[in-house]
Amino acid sequence: MEIAYNDSKLEVVEYKINKIVFGFKEMQSSIQQGITSFKQRIIFIDKRVLELEAEKKVVIAARNFKEVARITIEAKSMCVEKESI
């Protein structure tokens, strides 16, 4: 009878451990998805900043200083966002 009681307790402990392990696996998956999302955003920002720098050179040559200011603000904003990731 004591063995059956201990087996029953062991099953409860195993169930709780499995539940915790499952929870950790879900968290790990969620964290991995977040990391992937951040990496993709950083890649996008890097590409966009390069595009903006090229566009800025053209706009400077055209002496469109309002557009230069807009591009500069956008590029700086993206760099700040990247730093916050």
HUBELLIN-V518951 format. One record per residue. SS is DSSP state (helix for helix, strand for strand, loop for the rest). Layout:
ss={SS/SS}
This chain:
ss={loop/helix/helix/helix/helix/helix/helix/helix/helix/helix/helix/helix/helix/helix/helix/helix/helix/helix/helix/helix/helix/helix/helix/helix/helix/helix/helix/helix/helix/helix/helix/helix/helix/helix/helix/helix/helix/helix/helix/helix/helix/helix/helix/helix/helix/helix/helix/helix/helix/helix/helix/helix/helix/helix/helix/helix/helix/helix/helix/helix/helix/loop/loop/loop/helix/helix/helix/helix/helix/helix/helix/helix/helix/helix/helix/helix/helix/helix/helix/helix/helix/helix/helix/helix/loop}
